[in-house]
Amino acid sequence: MAKIYDKFGKPLGYSNSTGIPSHQSKGLGDTVEKFTRATGIKKAVDVVTKAMGKKDCGCKKRKDKLNKAFPYKK
C-alpha cells in the first residue's frame, strides 16, 4: 500500500490496489467521494472544471456538508 494525498498535499490514508483512499468514512460525503473517485466521475469533473477556468469544483464543501448532515455513528 502506498500513502496517498489530496490535491493540497494533505495525507488521506493508504491506498489499496485500486488507488482509493482506505481511511474510514466519517459520513455520506466521504462515501460519495470514494465512489466518484472509483468510477472516474471525480476526474471528469476536475477536467471540466479546469476547462471552464475554475479552480475548485466545490467537491470539498459538498463533502463536508454531507458529512455534517449524514454522519456515520461510531
N, C-alpha and C positions, 0 to 999 in steps of 0.2 A: 504494500500500500504506500502511496505517496501522499505527502501533505499537500493540500490544495488551498488556494487563496481566492478571495473575491477580487473584483476589478480594482479595489482600492488597496490591495495587499494585506487585508485582514485574513488571518487564518480561519478557514471554515471547518477544518477537520481533516480526516484522511479519506481518500477516495477508495472505492472498491474497484473491481475490474472495469466497471462501466464509466468511471470518472465522475460519478455522482457523489456529492458530499455525504459522508456517513454519520454526521452529527445527528443527535436526537432532535426530532422536530418539537418545537415549543408550541406550535399551533397550526391552524389550517394554512396560514401563509407560508410556512416552511414546507409543508407538503405540496402546495401548489408550485413553489419554486423547484422542488425536486422533480416534479412531473414535467414542468416546462423545459427543464434542462435535459431530462432523459429523452424527451420526444423531439427536441430540436426547436421547439417554439421560441425559447429564450434567445437562441442565436438568430433566428429570423427577425424577431422584434428588435434586437440590437442593430442588425444590418439596416432595417427600415428606419429606425430612429436616427441612426448616423446619416443616412441618405437624406433625411428631412432636415438635417442641420441641427438637431437637438443633441444635447449632451447626456440627458437622462430620460429613460422611458417611463419612470415612475414606479418601477417594479419594487424598489425598496420600500417606498411609502405604502404601497398596496400590501406588501408582505407584512409590514409592521401593523397596519390597520387590521388585517385578517387575523394575525396572531393575537392581537388585543381583544378582538371581538369573539374569537373562537379558540381560546387556549385549550391545550390538552391538559387533562388533570394528571397529577403525579401520584 
